[in-house]
């Protein structure tokens, strides 16, 4: 099975769920399209797609991919989120 990052893992790292109405997506998959995002800093957005299961980094305002490869596993994503100091504090 291909590496992927799961929805529950993103919630643990503080990602927010965003919805988008897309009738073509709904016709193909049978559920409304959504994605998960986390602002790593004021310029860098991490975005997860449920269809790929991977996270892509974007420079905000420019809609440019920062890396040609995506983050494809939880350990890599955890380190990235920790590097930017965005790990949620557990109480």
C-alpha positions as CSV (number, residue, x, y, z in Angstrom):
1,X,0.0,0.0,0.0
2,X,1.2,3.5,-0.9
3,X,2.3,5.7,2.0
4,X,-0.4,8.2,3.1
5,X,-1.2,10.5,6.0
6,X,-4.5,9.7,7.6
7,X,-7.2,12.2,8.6
8,X,-6.9,11.4,12.4
9,X,-3.2,12.1,12.3
10,X,-3.8,15.5,10.8
11,X,-6.3,16.3,13.6
12,X,-3.6,15.4,16.1
13,X,-1.2,17.9,14.5
14,X,-3.7,20.7,14.5
15,X,-4.9,20.8,10.9
16,X,-8.3,22.4,10.2
17,X,-10.9,20.9,7.9
18,X,-12.1,23.0,5.0
19,X,-15.1,22.1,2.8
20,X,-15.6,22.9,-0.9
21,X,-18.7,22.2,-3.0
22,X,-17.6,20.3,-6.1
23,X,-20.4,18.4,-7.9
24,X,-18.0,16.5,-10.2
25,X,-16.0,15.3,-7.2
26,X,-19.3,14.2,-5.5
27,X,-20.4,12.4,-8.6
28,X,-17.0,10.5,-8.7
29,X,-16.5,9.7,-5.0
30,X,-20.0,10.0,-3.4
31,X,-19.0,12.5,-0.7
32,X,-18.4,16.3,-0.5
33,X,-14.9,17.4,-1.2
34,X,-12.8,18.6,1.7
35,X,-9.2,19.2,2.5
36,X,-7.1,20.0,5.6
37,X,-4.8,22.9,6.1
38,X,-2.3,24.2,8.6
39,X,-0.5,27.5,8.4
40,X,3.2,26.7,9.3
41,X,4.1,30.4,9.3
42,X,2.8,33.6,7.7
43,X,4.0,32.5,4.3
44,X,3.8,28.7,4.2
45,X,0.6,26.6,4.1
46,X,0.4,22.9,4.4
47,X,-2.6,21.3,2.6
48,X,-3.7,17.7,2.6
49,X,-6.0,16.1,0.1
50,X,-8.1,13.0,1.1
51,X,-7.7,11.6,-2.4
52,X,-3.9,11.5,-2.4
53,X,-3.4,11.2,1.4
54,X,-0.3,13.5,1.1
55,X,0.5,17.0,2.2
56,X,1.7,19.7,-0.3
57,X,3.4,22.9,0.9
58,X,2.4,26.2,-0.7
59,X,3.7,29.7,-0.4
60,X,0.6,31.8,0.4
61,X,-0.5,34.5,-1.8
62,X,1.4,33.1,-4.7
63,X,-0.2,29.6,-4.9
64,X,3.3,28.1,-5.6
65,X,4.4,24.7,-4.6
66,X,7.5,24.9,-2.4
67,X,8.6,21.4,-3.0
68,X,8.4,19.2,-6.1
69,X,7.7,16.2,-3.8
70,X,4.9,15.9,-1.3
71,X,5.1,14.9,2.3
72,X,4.0,11.3,2.2
73,X,4.2,9.9,5.7
74,X,3.3,10.9,9.3
75,X,6.8,10.9,10.7
76,X,8.0,13.4,8.0
77,X,5.0,15.6,8.6
78,X,5.4,15.5,12.4
79,X,9.0,16.7,12.1
80,X,8.0,19.5,9.7
81,X,5.2,20.7,12.0
82,X,7.6,20.5,15.0
83,X,10.3,22.5,13.1
84,X,7.9,25.4,12.6
85,X,6.8,25.2,16.3
86,X,3.2,24.3,15.4
87,X,2.7,21.1,17.4
88,X,-0.5,21.4,19.5
89,X,0.1,21.6,23.3
90,X,-1.6,18.7,25.1
91,X,-3.3,19.6,28.4
